[in-house]
Amino acid sequence: MARKKTITREHILSAVYEVISTEGFSGFTARNIANKMKTSTQPIYLEFKNMDELRTVFIDRVTSDIRSEVYDRRFTGDCIVDLSINYVKFASDHSVLFKSLFVDEHECGNQLNEFTHDLFNEKVASDEKYSKLSHTVKEAIFINCWVMSVGLASLAASKRAKPKNEEIEKIIKNLIDLSMKHPDVSLTR
């Protein structure tokens, strides 16, 4: 009779979350993940072809969780302001995970940038206030607000600043206004 599998895909993904949340991607090794589960590396390689597949599955899972548990919270009713507030709050509440995902260099950086851009586009497409703006204006708003949000979030994650929701709201609304009036005043991606 075959032994029952005791370490599941979910156990492994939970261990990856713990490792990334405490050590960042520098701790993303089969040995570290196995140590979190108090087992050998064998269960990891039975569930995943390799560490690249595990990383991809983890990023897909964490972005799905962040989308539903973080970015859907409403504070002001303005979808762009709320995205920025949620991003900064996430950085403040989960600083190591935030830095690991959105600041540190790693193989999934471009995937996470695309996730952020796609999420922004989804939000503005379903918002009457922004949906009819030109692509150029939407891109200017995205770039300007993203740069500011990353800066505020980095300061919050490092505990160098504690921006309040009202402060973030004012800053982001000013950037939205600037971007709408002057879409050419923007960084390029």
N, C-alpha and C positions, 0 to 999 in steps of 0.2 A: 504494500500500500504506500502511495506517495505521501511524503510529508506535506502538511498544509503550509502554504506560504504565510509567514508571519510578518514580513516587512513588505508593505504594499507601495505602490506608486505614490499614494498620498503621504505615507510616512516619509518617503524620500524627499518629496517636495516640501514637506514641513521642515525637515532637517536643512534643506537648502535655504529656506526662508530664514531660519535661525542663524545659519552661517553668514549669509549676506547681510542680515540685519545687525550682526555684531562685528564681523570682520571685513565686510565688503567682498568684492570679487577676488581680492588677493587670497581669501580663504576658500575659494571655490575649487576644491580638489576632492577627488573621490575619497581619499583618506580622511580629510576633515569631516566630510558629510557622513561617512561611515562611523567615525568616532562620535558624532552627535547622536547617532542611533545605537551606539554601543554594539556594533557588528563589524563584519568584514566588508570589503568593497563589493563582494559578489552580488548581493541583492541589487545594487545600483546597476551593474552591467547585465543583470537578468531582465531588468525593467527598461533600460535605455541602451541603445546601440553604442553610444559613446557620450562623453561629457558635453559635446556640442549639442546633441539632441536634448540632454537634460537641461542645459542652459536655455535653449529655445523654448522648451516646454515651461520652464520656470518663468521666463519673461512673459510668455503668453498668459500664464496664470496670474502673475502679479499685475500685469496691465489690466486684465479683466477685473480683478479685485479692486484695483485703484479706481478704475472707471466707475464701478457701481458703488463702492463704499466711500470714496473720497470726492471725486469730481461731480457727483450728482447732488451734493449738498448745496442748498440755496441760502444766501445771506442777504442779497440786495435785490434780486430779481433781474439783474443784468447778467446775462450768461458769461460775458467776458470778464467782468469784475469778479463774479463768483468763481470762475476757473482760477483766476489769479489768487484769490483769497484761499481757496482750497489747496493750491500748490504750495503756498507759503505755510499754511497750517500743517500740511503733510510734512514739509521739511522740518518744521519746528518739533512736531510730535515724534517723528521717526528719522532723526538726523543721519544716522549711519546708513540706513536703507536709502534715504533720499540721495545722499552723496554717492553711494554705490551705484545707484541707478542713473542719476541725472547729472552728476558732476565728474566722477572718475572716468578715465578712459577704459573702455572694454569693448569686446566684440559686438555687443548688442546696442552700442550707443546710437547708431543710425536708426535701428528699429525703434528705439525709444523716442528719438526725435520725430520720426514719422508718426508714432502713436500720438504724441502731443499735437502735432500739426493736424492730423486726421480728427482728433477729438475737438480741436478748435473749429475746424470746418463743419463738423456735424452740429456743433452748438449754434454757430452763426447761421447755418442754413435753415435751422428750424426756428429762428427768432425773427419776427417781423421787423424789428429795428435794424437788423444787420443783413438780412437775407438778400435784399435788393442792391446792396452796394456792389460796386465793380470789384472784379478780382484783384486789381491793383490796390484798391483801398483796403480790402480784406487782408491782403498780404502785408501791407504796411502796418495795419493794426496788429496782426499776429506777431510780426517781427519785433515791433516796438514794445508791445506788452510782454512778449516772451522774454526779451532781454531784461526788462525791468523785473519781471517776476522771478527769473533765475537769480538776479542780484539780490532781491529781497529775501528769497528763499535761502540763498547761501548765507546771508547774514543771520537769518533766523536759525538755521541749522547749526551755525557755529556759535550761537548765543551772543553774537555781537550786537544784535538789534532784536527788538520784540515789536515788530510793526503790528499795529492794531488794525482791525478790519476797516475802520473808518478811514485810516490813513492810506491803506492799500486802495480802497475805493476811490479816494480823491486822486491819487497818483495815476491809477489806471484810467479813470475817466478823462483826465487831462491828456494822457497819451492817445486815447481814442479820438478825442477832439483834434489833437495835433495831426494824427494820422489821416483823419477825414479831410482836414483842410489842406494838408501838405503831404500827400502820400509818397512824395519823392524824398522826404526826410526820414530815411529808414536805412538800416544796415541791409546788406544783401546776405542771403543765406549761403 
